[in-house]
Amino acid sequence: MSPSADEFERAAKFVRDMPESGDTKSTDEQKLAFYKYFKQANEGDCNEPAPGMLNFVGKAKHNAWQSVKGMSKDEAKVKYVETLDSMVANWRDQATQKGF
């Protein structure tokens, strides 16, 4: 089932507002998953040049985004929400409590 645009936006806001520590702290792998699906959902395929080899974070982000090349924007939204669902099962309730 495809998430509505509103649900994707709510998920993105929830992820942006997640604390850096505690129960909802995301791993680097999860952060890269959120990043690549968000970029793909909003911009489509990566058309930016790869960063320099000493830019480790930039390279990881670029490679992650490249890994979903060809994925539709709608599928990327689904994957974004699914990633959050697997990480925080009750995020929708928490988002509602926070007013978004």
CYANA upper distance limits for C-alpha pairs under 8 A (distance plus 0.5 A):
  1 MET  CA     78 VAL  CA      8.30
  2 SER  CA     74 ASP  CA      7.75
  2 SER  CA     75 GLU  CA      8.16
  2 SER  CA     77 LYS  CA      8.30
  2 SER  CA     78 VAL  CA      6.22
  3 PRO  CA      7 GLU  CA      6.31
  3 PRO  CA      8 PHE  CA      6.81
  3 PRO  CA     77 LYS  CA      7.46
  3 PRO  CA     78 VAL  CA      6.44
  3 PRO  CA     81 VAL  CA      7.90
  4 SER  CA      8 PHE  CA      6.86
  5 ALA  CA      9 GLU  CA      6.70
  6 ASP  CA     10 ARG  CA      6.60
  7 GLU  CA     11 ALA  CA      6.57
  7 GLU  CA     81 VAL  CA      8.49
  8 PHE  CA     12 ALA  CA      6.62
  8 PHE  CA     77 LYS  CA      6.66
  8 PHE  CA     78 VAL  CA      8.43
  8 PHE  CA     80 TYR  CA      8.10
  8 PHE  CA     81 VAL  CA      6.96
  9 GLU  CA     13 LYS  CA      6.65
 10 ARG  CA     14 PHE  CA      6.59
 10 ARG  CA     95 ALA  CA      7.70
 10 ARG  CA    100 PHE  CA      6.69
 11 ALA  CA     15 VAL  CA      6.68
 11 ALA  CA     80 TYR  CA      8.39
 11 ALA  CA     81 VAL  CA      6.82
 11 ALA  CA     84 LEU  CA      7.75
 11 ALA  CA     91 TRP  CA      8.45
 11 ALA  CA     92 ARG  CA      8.41
 12 ALA  CA     16 ARG  CA      6.67
 12 ALA  CA     38 PHE  CA      8.34
 13 LYS  CA     17 ASP  CA      6.67
 13 LYS  CA    100 PHE  CA      8.24
 14 PHE  CA     18 MET  CA      6.67
 14 PHE  CA     91 TRP  CA      8.01
 14 PHE  CA     95 ALA  CA      6.81
 15 VAL  CA     84 LEU  CA      8.33
 18 MET  CA     24 THR  CA      7.01
 18 MET  CA     25 LYS  CA      7.51
 19 PRO  CA     24 THR  CA      7.35
 19 PRO  CA     25 LYS  CA      6.75
 20 GLU  CA     24 THR  CA      8.45
 20 GLU  CA     25 LYS  CA      5.89
 20 GLU  CA     26 SER  CA      8.07
 21 SER  CA     25 LYS  CA      5.38
 24 THR  CA     87 MET  CA      7.99
 24 THR  CA     88 VAL  CA      7.30
 26 SER  CA     30 GLN  CA      6.28
 26 SER  CA     31 LYS  CA      6.78
 27 THR  CA     31 LYS  CA      6.70
 28 ASP  CA     32 LEU  CA      6.70
 29 GLU  CA     33 ALA  CA      6.78
 30 GLN  CA     34 PHE  CA      6.70
 30 GLN  CA     83 THR  CA      8.12
 31 LYS  CA     35 TYR  CA      6.56
 32 LEU  CA     36 LYS  CA      6.54
 32 LEU  CA     60 ALA  CA      8.26
 32 LEU  CA     61 LYS  CA      6.87
 32 LEU  CA     64 ALA  CA      6.85
 33 ALA  CA     37 TYR  CA      6.65
 33 ALA  CA     64 ALA  CA      7.79
 33 ALA  CA     80 TYR  CA      7.97
 33 ALA  CA     83 THR  CA      7.93
 34 PHE  CA     38 PHE  CA      6.40
 34 PHE  CA     80 TYR  CA      6.41
 34 PHE  CA     83 THR  CA      7.81
 35 TYR  CA     39 LYS  CA      6.57
 35 TYR  CA     61 LYS  CA      7.73
 35 TYR  CA     64 ALA  CA      8.34
 35 TYR  CA     65 TRP  CA      7.90
 36 LYS  CA     40 GLN  CA      6.52
 36 LYS  CA     61 LYS  CA      7.73
 36 LYS  CA     64 ALA  CA      6.11
 36 LYS  CA     65 TRP  CA      4.85
 36 LYS  CA     66 GLN  CA      8.45
 36 LYS  CA     67 SER  CA      8.50
 36 LYS  CA     68 VAL  CA      7.65
 37 TYR  CA     41 ALA  CA      6.37
 37 TYR  CA     65 TRP  CA      7.91
 37 TYR  CA     68 VAL  CA      8.16
 37 TYR  CA     76 ALA  CA      5.39
 37 TYR  CA     77 LYS  CA      7.11
 37 TYR  CA     79 LYS  CA      7.15
 37 TYR  CA     80 TYR  CA      5.98
 38 PHE  CA     42 ASN  CA      6.63
 38 PHE  CA     76 ALA  CA      7.53
 38 PHE  CA     77 LYS  CA      7.62
 38 PHE  CA     80 TYR  CA      7.26
 39 LYS  CA     43 GLU  CA      6.04
 39 LYS  CA     44 GLY  CA      7.31
 39 LYS  CA     65 TRP  CA      7.49
 40 GLN  CA     44 GLY  CA      4.82
 40 GLN  CA     45 ASP  CA      6.47
 40 GLN  CA     46 CYS  CA      7.98
 40 GLN  CA     65 TRP  CA      7.47
 40 GLN  CA     68 VAL  CA      7.74
 40 GLN  CA     69 LYS  CA      8.38
 40 GLN  CA     71 MET  CA      7.87
 40 GLN  CA     72 SER  CA      8.10
 40 GLN  CA     73 LYS  CA      6.43
 40 GLN  CA     76 ALA  CA      6.54
 41 ALA  CA     72 SER  CA      7.85
 41 ALA  CA     73 LYS  CA      4.58
 41 ALA  CA     74 ASP  CA      7.02
 41 ALA  CA     75 GLU  CA      8.21
 41 ALA  CA     76 ALA  CA      5.57
 41 ALA  CA     77 LYS  CA      6.10
 42 ASN  CA     73 LYS  CA      7.31
 43 GLU  CA     73 LYS  CA      8.43
 44 GLY  CA     69 LYS  CA      8.35
 44 GLY  CA     70 GLY  CA      8.47
 44 GLY  CA     71 MET  CA      8.28
 44 GLY  CA     72 SER  CA      7.72
 44 GLY  CA     73 LYS  CA      6.69
 45 ASP  CA     65 TRP  CA      8.19
 45 ASP  CA     66 GLN  CA      7.74
 45 ASP  CA     68 VAL  CA      8.05
 45 ASP  CA     69 LYS  CA      5.66
 45 ASP  CA     70 GLY  CA      6.88
 45 ASP  CA     71 MET  CA      8.20
 46 CYS  CA     62 HIS  CA      8.32
 46 CYS  CA     65 TRP  CA      6.82
 46 CYS  CA     66 GLN  CA      6.47
 46 CYS  CA     69 LYS  CA      7.45
 50 ALA  CA     59 LYS  CA      7.13
 50 ALA  CA     62 HIS  CA      6.85
 51 PRO  CA     55 ASN  CA      6.80
 51 PRO  CA     58 GLY  CA      6.57
 51 PRO  CA     59 LYS  CA      6.21
 51 PRO  CA     62 HIS  CA      8.07
 52 GLY  CA     59 LYS  CA      7.81
 53 MET  CA     59 LYS  CA      7.50
 55 ASN  CA     59 LYS  CA      6.45
 56 PHE  CA     60 ALA  CA      6.62
 57 VAL  CA     61 LYS  CA      6.73
 58 GLY  CA     62 HIS  CA      6.54
 59 LYS  CA     63 ASN  CA      6.52
 60 ALA  CA     64 ALA  CA      6.57
 61 LYS  CA     65 TRP  CA      6.70
 62 HIS  CA     66 GLN  CA      6.60
 63 ASN  CA     67 SER  CA      6.64
 64 ALA  CA     68 VAL  CA      7.74
 65 TRP  CA     69 LYS  CA      7.59
 71 MET  CA     75 GLU  CA      6.91
 71 MET  CA     76 ALA  CA      7.06
 72 SER  CA     76 ALA  CA      6.76
 73 LYS  CA     77 LYS  CA      6.84
 74 ASP  CA     78 VAL  CA      6.90
 75 GLU  CA     79 LYS  CA      6.69
 76 ALA  CA     80 TYR  CA      6.56
 77 LYS  CA     81 VAL  CA      6.80
 78 VAL  CA     82 GLU  CA      6.57
 79 LYS  CA     83 THR  CA      6.49
 80 TYR  CA     84 LEU  CA      6.96
 81 VAL  CA     85 ASP  CA      6.54
 82 GLU  CA     86 SER  CA      6.65
 83 THR  CA     87 MET  CA      6.87
 84 LEU  CA     88 VAL  CA      6.34
 84 LEU  CA     89 ALA  CA      8.08
 84 LEU  CA     91 TRP  CA      8.12
 85 ASP  CA     89 ALA  CA      5.49
 85 ASP  CA     90 ASN  CA      8.09
 85 ASP  CA     91 TRP  CA      7.71
 90 ASN  CA     94 GLN  CA      6.99
 91 TRP  CA     95 ALA  CA      6.40
 92 ARG  CA     96 THR  CA      6.67
 93 ASP  CA     97 GLN  CA      6.78
 94 GLN  CA     98 LYS  CA      6.77
 95 ALA  CA     99 GLY  CA      6.78
 95 ALA  CA    100 PHE  CA      5.80
 96 THR  CA    100 PHE  CA      5.91
